[in-house]
Amino acid sequence: MNKDITLWQEFLTNYDGKSFFLDFNWLSSRTLHLCTDTSGSLGYGAIFGQCWFYGHWLSKWTSKNIIVMEMFPIVISLSAWADQLANKCTTFHAENQTLSEVMNKKSTKDKELLVLLCALVLFCLKHSILLKPSIFPDEQENENTKKKTKHDVALLHEFLVLKGEMRQMDELTPQQLNKFLSKFLITVRKKEDNEEYEPNSLRAFFASLERHLKKKNYGLCLMKDVQFEQTRKALQSKQRDLKWKGKGNKPNASAALTHYRPRVF
């Protein structure tokens, strides 16, 4: 409630009382040549026509919720290119259904995500931008994302078979899946050398399994539903353990090289 009041106070303080009719046509992000992307291990970036920016994550960002990390370049894009998007109705295509739902509802319980969401809403209000997120149809989904999801689901299924469970993950009850996922995230290792994965790779596993469950209409979300609290705690615990062992330490990760230097929140 306090953040909502603060947002409206900031908007009304600078509002000049003038408004314009928005364009009648909805423009897709493809038509506008606007695209953002996030990699948990590398960084973030965006393209708008011939303009672009990218950056590496600060070390303290590498353990954040992937939804927060995907929202970040979207907010930076509006910060950088709000004038060009002003008075337009824009359909923004997103690969993550949870992020799309948050942007549509303009509400979230995640405090860090809420900060970015408020910034997004404020930019839209100030520049009369109507932003409507939508999910890519399955046939338009990034091919690399499809391969990654398929690989990670297959790896989990191998784990389930070793545990004597022949059903697919979406056929398990939430209680059963929560138990298996907790053990999987803690014990999974690389096949080629039996080495442990990087902390960011574990989070990518988690995101892949979430995408798969959504496509199967499982009905529950790994990232926020209480039924999978144990899984999320196991992931966080394992990531902390890996970082303590020196995994994921990239001394140059915070040195971002940018073609366009956006205002960072």
MARSEBA-511528 format. One record per residue (C-alpha): x negated, y, z. Coordinates in steps of 0.05 Angstrom, whole numbers, plus 32768, in hexadecimal, padded with zeros to 4 digits. Last residue first. Example, Ala and Ser with C-alpha at 12.3 -4.5 7.8 and 13.67 -1.06 7.14 Angstrom:
BEGIN
> east | north | up
> 7EEF | 7FEB | 808F
> 7F0A | 7FA6 | 809C
REM end
This chain:
BEGIN
> east | north | up
> 7EA0 | 8021 | 7F36
> 7E6E | 8027 | 7EFD
> 7E72 | 8061 | 7ECC
> 7E5C | 8044 | 7E89
> 7E16 | 8046 | 7E6B
> 7E1D | 8036 | 7E22
> 7DE7 | 800E | 7DFF
> 7DD9 | 7FEC | 7E41
> 7D9F | 7FC5 | 7E5E
> 7DAF | 7FAB | 7EA3
> 7D77 | 7F9B | 7ED4
> 7D9F | 7F78 | 7F0B
> 7D90 | 7F32 | 7EF3
> 7D45 | 7F3E | 7EEF
> 7D34 | 7F18 | 7F2F
> 7D5F | 7EDC | 7F1D
> 7D6B | 7EB1 | 7F5A
> 7DA2 | 7E80 | 7F45
> 7D84 | 7E45 | 7F6B
> 7D51 | 7E57 | 7FA1
> 7D65 | 7E21 | 7FD4
> 7D8C | 7E56 | 7FFC
> 7DB0 | 7E66 | 7FBB
> 7DC4 | 7E1D | 7FB3
> 7DDE | 7E1A | 7FFA
> 7E07 | 7E59 | 7FF1
> 7E25 | 7E3E | 7FB1
> 7E35 | 7DFC | 7FD3
> 7E5A | 7E20 | 800C
> 7E81 | 7E4C | 7FDB
> 7E96 | 7E10 | 7FB1
> 7EA9 | 7DE7 | 7FEE
> 7ED2 | 7E21 | 800A
> 7EF7 | 7E27 | 7FC7
> 7F06 | 7DDC | 7FC7
> 7F1F | 7DDE | 800F
> 7F4D | 7E18 | 7FFE
> 7F6C | 7DEF | 7FC5
> 7FB2 | 7DE6 | 7FE1
> 7FB1 | 7E2F | 7FF7
> 7FB9 | 7E48 | 7FAF
> 7F88 | 7E7D | 7F97
> 7F51 | 7E66 | 7F69
> 7F67 | 7E1E | 7F5E
> 7FAC | 7E35 | 7F46
> 7FE9 | 7E08 | 7F4B
> 801F | 7DF6 | 7F19
> 7FFA | 7DC0 | 7EF3
> 8012 | 7DDC | 7EB1
> 7FDF | 7DB1 | 7E8B
> 7FC2 | 7DEF | 7E6C
> 7FBC | 7E0E | 7EB1
> 7F99 | 7DD1 | 7ECC
> 7F65 | 7DD4 | 7E94
> 7F57 | 7E1D | 7E9F
> 7F4C | 7E12 | 7EEA
> 7F1D | 7DD8 | 7EDB
> 7EF4 | 7E05 | 7EAE
> 7EF2 | 7E3D | 7EE2
> 7ED8 | 7E0D | 7F18
> 7EA2 | 7DF2 | 7EEA
> 7E8E | 7E3A | 7EDB
> 7E88 | 7E46 | 7F27
> 7E5A | 7E0B | 7F2B
> 7E30 | 7E26 | 7EF2
> 7E2A | 7E68 | 7F16
> 7E0C | 7E46 | 7F53
> 7DD8 | 7E23 | 7F26
> 7DE0 | 7DD8 | 7F1F
> 7DBA | 7DA4 | 7F48
> 7D86 | 7D7A | 7F25
> 7D94 | 7D32 | 7F11
> 7D66 | 7D3B | 7ED5
> 7D92 | 7D2F | 7E98
> 7DD4 | 7D23 | 7EBB
> 7DD6 | 7D65 | 7EE0
> 7DF3 | 7D60 | 7F26
> 7E38 | 7D60 | 7F47
> 7E38 | 7D52 | 7F92
> 7E57 | 7D90 | 7FB3
> 7E85 | 7DA3 | 7F7A
> 7E9E | 7D5B | 7F73
> 7EAB | 7D51 | 7FBD
> 7ED8 | 7D8E | 7FC2
> 7EF8 | 7D7D | 7F7F
> 7F0B | 7D37 | 7F98
> 7F2D | 7D4F | 7FD8
> 7F52 | 7D88 | 7FB6
> 7F69 | 7D59 | 7F7F
> 7F86 | 7D28 | 7FB1
> 7FAB | 7D5D | 7FD8
> 7FC3 | 7D80 | 7F99
> 7FDF | 7D3D | 7F7F
> 7FB8 | 7D1D | 7F46
> 7FD1 | 7D18 | 7EFE
> 7FB0 | 7D5A | 7EEA
> 7F6C | 7D3C | 7EFD
> 7F74 | 7D00 | 7ECF
> 7F82 | 7CBD | 7EF0
> 7F4F | 7C86 | 7EF5
> 7F39 | 7C92 | 7F3E
> 7F05 | 7C5F | 7F56
> 7ED4 | 7C94 | 7F6F
> 7EA7 | 7C88 | 7F33
> 7EE5 | 7C93 | 7F08
> 7EF1 | 7CD6 | 7F2A
> 7EAA | 7CED | 7F1D
> 7EAF | 7CDA | 7ED4
> 7EF0 | 7D02 | 7ED2
> 7ECC | 7D3E | 7EEF
> 7E98 | 7D3B | 7EB7
> 7ED0 | 7D35 | 7E83
> 7EF2 | 7D73 | 7E9E
> 7EAF | 7D98 | 7E9B
> 7EA2 | 7D84 | 7E52
> 7EE9 | 7D94 | 7E3A
> 7EE7 | 7DD9 | 7E5C
> 7EA3 | 7DEA | 7E3E
> 7EB8 | 7DD3 | 7DF9
> 7EF8 | 7DFC | 7DFB
> 7ED2 | 7E39 | 7E16
> 7E9F | 7E32 | 7DDE
> 7ED8 | 7E31 | 7DAB
> 7EF6 | 7E71 | 7DC6
> 7F41 | 7E67 | 7DCB
> 7F68 | 7E76 | 7D8C
> 7F89 | 7E31 | 7D87
> 7F9C | 7E33 | 7DD0
> 7FC0 | 7E75 | 7DC8
> 7F99 | 7EAE | 7DE7
> 7FBB | 7EC9 | 7E24
> 7FDA | 7F0E | 7E26
> 7FCA | 7F4F | 7E49
> 7FF7 | 7F8C | 7E3F
> 7FD6 | 7FD0 | 7E46
> 7FFE | 800F | 7E3D
> 7FCD | 8049 | 7E3C
> 7FE6 | 808E | 7E4F
> 7FA0 | 80A8 | 7E5D
> 7FA5 | 80B8 | 7EA8
> 7FD5 | 807F | 7EB6
> 7FAC | 804A | 7E91
> 7F6C | 8061 | 7EB4
> 7F8F | 805E | 7EF7
> 7FAA | 8018 | 7EEA
> 7F64 | 7FFE | 7ED9
> 7F45 | 801E | 7F17
> 7F7B | 8000 | 7F42
> 7F6E | 7FBB | 7F24
> 7F23 | 7FC2 | 7F31
> 7F2E | 7FD0 | 7F7B
> 7F64 | 7F9A | 7F7E
> 7F33 | 7F66 | 7F63
> 7F06 | 7F73 | 7F9F
> 7F3F | 7F6E | 7FD0
> 7F5D | 7F2E | 7FB3
> 7FA6 | 7F2F | 7FC5
> 7FBA | 7F45 | 7F7F
> 7FEC | 7F74 | 7F5D
> 7FF4 | 7F98 | 7F1B
> 8023 | 7F60 | 7F07
> 800C | 7F60 | 7EBE
> 7FC2 | 7F69 | 7ECF
> 7FC5 | 7F33 | 7F05
> 7FE8 | 7F03 | 7ED6
> 7FB5 | 7F0D | 7E9E
> 7F7C | 7F02 | 7ED0
> 7F9C | 7EC0 | 7EE5
> 7FA6 | 7EAB | 7E9C
> 7F5D | 7EB3 | 7E8A
> 7F4E | 7EB7 | 7E40
> 7F66 | 7EFE | 7E39
> 7F82 | 7F24 | 7DFD
> 7F92 | 7F6D | 7E0A
> 7FD0 | 7F86 | 7DE7
> 7FCB | 7FD1 | 7DE2
> 8000 | 8007 | 7DE0
> 7FDC | 8048 | 7DD1
> 7FE0 | 808E | 7DEE
> 7F96 | 808F | 7DFF
> 7F6B | 8055 | 7DE5
> 7F35 | 8082 | 7DC6
> 7F33 | 80AE | 7E04
> 7F30 | 8072 | 7E33
> 7EF1 | 8057 | 7E12
> 7EBC | 8055 | 7E49
> 7EE8 | 804F | 7E86
> 7F18 | 8021 | 7E63
> 7EDE | 7FF4 | 7E4F
> 7EC2 | 7FF6 | 7E96
> 7F05 | 7FDD | 7EB0
> 7F05 | 7FA3 | 7E7E
> 7EBB | 7F95 | 7E8D
> 7ECC | 7F8A | 7ED8
> 7F0B | 7F60 | 7ED0
> 7EE4 | 7F23 | 7EBB
> 7EB6 | 7F27 | 7EF7
> 7EF1 | 7F2F | 7F27
> 7F13 | 7EF3 | 7F08
> 7ED3 | 7ECB | 7F0F
> 7ED6 | 7ED5 | 7F5B
> 7E94 | 7EF0 | 7F74
> 7E55 | 7EC6 | 7F80
> 7E2B | 7EE7 | 7F4A
> 7E3E | 7F2D | 7F5F
> 7E0B | 7F34 | 7F97
> 7DD2 | 7F26 | 7F66
> 7DE6 | 7F61 | 7F3A
> 7E05 | 7F49 | 7EFA
> 7DE4 | 7F59 | 7EB7
> 7DFF | 7F8E | 7E89
> 7E21 | 7F9A | 7E46
> 7E3A | 7FD3 | 7E1D
> 7E58 | 7FDD | 7DD8
> 7E6D | 8010 | 7DA4
> 7E77 | 7FFF | 7D5B
> 7EC0 | 7FED | 7D62
> 7ECA | 7FE0 | 7DAC
> 7E9C | 7FAA | 7DC7
> 7E96 | 7F93 | 7E0F
> 7E64 | 7F73 | 7E3E
> 7E58 | 7F4A | 7E7C
> 7E20 | 7F24 | 7E9F
> 7DF6 | 7EE6 | 7E97
> 7E09 | 7EAF | 7EC9
> 7E53 | 7EBD | 7ED3
> 7E5B | 7ED1 | 7E8B
> 7E8F | 7F06 | 7E7B
> 7EAD | 7F1F | 7E3B
> 7ED0 | 7F5D | 7E21
> 7EED | 7F6A | 7DDC
> 7F0A | 7FA7 | 7DB8
> 7F0B | 7FA5 | 7D6C
> 7F4A | 7FD0 | 7D6F
> 7F6F | 7F9E | 7D43
> 7F52 | 7F66 | 7D6C
> 7F66 | 7F88 | 7DAD
> 7FAD | 7F86 | 7D93
> 7FD2 | 7FC6 | 7D83
> 801B | 7FCB | 7D96
> 803E | 7FFA | 7D66
> 806B | 8032 | 7D7F
> 8032 | 805F | 7D92
> 803E | 807F | 7DD6
> 8067 | 80BF | 7DDC
> 803E | 80F2 | 7E01
> 803B | 810C | 7E48
> 802D | 8150 | 7E68
> 8035 | 815F | 7EB2
> 7FEB | 816F | 7EBA
> 7FDB | 8133 | 7EE5
> 7F99 | 813B | 7F0B
> 7FB3 | 8139 | 7F52
> 7FEB | 810B | 7F3C
> 7FBA | 80D4 | 7F27
> 7F90 | 80D9 | 7F66
> 7FCD | 80D8 | 7F93
> 7FEB | 809E | 7F6C
> 7FAD | 8074 | 7F77
> 7FA7 | 8086 | 7FC1
> 7FEF | 8072 | 7FCC
> 7FE5 | 802F | 7FAA
> 7FA4 | 8024 | 7FD1
> 7FC8 | 8031 | 8013
> 8000 | 8000 | 8000
REM end
